[in-house]
Amino acid sequence: MSENEKPRWTAEDIADAKAVRQLCPQAEAVERSERNTVIFIIQSGKKIGGAIKDAFPSLKPGETVTLDETLEAENG
């Protein structure tokens, strides 16, 4: 994906971002593992937890996205 090309987040991605933000308010981003087995929750550049692999269906293996970027998709 090029820098100019923004991913399109689904309603499920946005709902997952809201859930992570509610459960872990300090979380900044999420990352899908390279093997596509888990979603890592990231705070201050460190992986602090994991979520089920079915969360954030639009996130590709190895891809990281901030929760703010995902939640902004709901408004525009």
C-alpha positions as CSV (number, residue, x, y, z in Angstrom):
1,M,0.0,0.0,0.0
2,S,1.5,3.4,-1.0
3,E,1.6,6.3,1.4
4,N,-1.0,8.1,-0.6
5,E,-3.4,5.2,-0.4
6,K,-5.3,5.0,2.8
7,P,-6.9,1.8,3.9
8,R,-10.7,1.7,4.1
9,W,-11.9,0.7,7.5
10,T,-15.1,-1.3,7.9
11,A,-17.8,-0.8,10.6
12,E,-16.3,-3.9,12.3
13,D,-12.8,-2.3,12.3
14,I,-14.2,0.8,13.9
15,A,-16.2,-1.1,16.5
16,D,-13.0,-3.1,17.3
17,A,-11.1,0.1,17.7
18,K,-13.8,1.5,20.1
19,A,-13.7,-1.7,22.1
20,V,-9.9,-1.6,22.4
21,R,-10.0,2.1,23.4
22,Q,-12.7,1.4,26.0
23,L,-10.8,-1.6,27.5
24,C,-7.4,-0.1,27.3
25,P,-7.6,3.7,27.2
26,Q,-3.8,4.1,26.9
27,A,-3.6,1.9,23.8
28,E,-2.4,3.9,20.8
29,A,-2.3,1.3,17.9
30,V,-2.9,-2.2,16.9
31,E,-0.7,-4.5,14.8
32,R,-1.6,-7.8,13.1
33,S,1.1,-10.4,13.5
34,E,3.0,-11.5,10.4
35,R,1.5,-15.0,10.8
36,N,-2.0,-13.5,11.0
37,T,-2.6,-15.2,14.4
38,V,-3.1,-12.3,16.8
39,I,-3.7,-8.6,17.0
40,F,-1.3,-6.9,19.3
41,I,-2.3,-3.8,21.3
42,I,0.5,-1.2,21.3
43,Q,1.2,1.5,23.9
44,S,4.3,3.8,23.8
45,G,5.8,1.6,21.1
46,K,5.5,-1.6,23.1
47,K,3.2,-4.5,22.6
48,I,1.1,-4.7,25.8
49,G,-1.5,-7.3,25.0
50,G,-3.3,-9.2,22.3
51,A,-6.7,-9.7,20.9
52,I,-8.4,-12.3,18.9
53,K,-7.2,-12.8,15.4
54,D,-10.6,-12.1,13.9
55,A,-10.6,-8.5,15.2
56,F,-9.8,-5.7,12.7
57,P,-10.5,-7.7,9.5
58,S,-9.1,-5.1,7.2
59,L,-5.7,-5.1,8.8
60,K,-3.2,-7.1,6.8
61,P,-0.5,-9.3,8.3
62,G,2.4,-7.1,9.6
63,E,0.3,-3.9,9.3
64,T,0.0,-1.5,12.1
65,V,-2.6,1.3,12.5
66,T,-3.3,3.8,15.2
67,L,-6.7,3.7,16.9
68,D,-7.2,7.3,16.1
69,E,-6.8,6.7,12.4
70,T,-9.3,3.9,12.5
71,L,-11.8,5.9,14.5
72,E,-11.4,8.9,12.2
73,A,-12.9,6.8,9.4
74,E,-16.2,6.9,11.2
75,N,-16.4,10.7,10.6
76,G,-15.2,10.8,7.1
